[in-house]
Amino acid sequence: PSRVDLKNAITQLQESIKADPDAETVAEQKYFIAQCHTQLGETAEAKAIYSDIVENHEDSDFAAQAKEDLKKFE
């Protein structure tokens, strides 16, 4: 995807989270935001979001994946 597509995806996912911060899909949406940041080369943003998923959504399947993705930045 192009940089514009990735930025648009981040914006849409953030808006979705703001609209329903208690939705079951929030961890998944955050995970995809982090992946977009990674593809854009924005590693600090990606790491912050992966950490947020691990800390705040530890019961989700995405927490385990986020932990694995965080290891790639070490």
Secondary structure, DSSP 8 states (H G I E B T S, - for coil): --HHHHHHHHHHHHHHHHH-TT-TTHHHHHHHHHHHHHHTT-HHHHHHHHHHHHHH-TTSHHHHHHHHHHHTT-
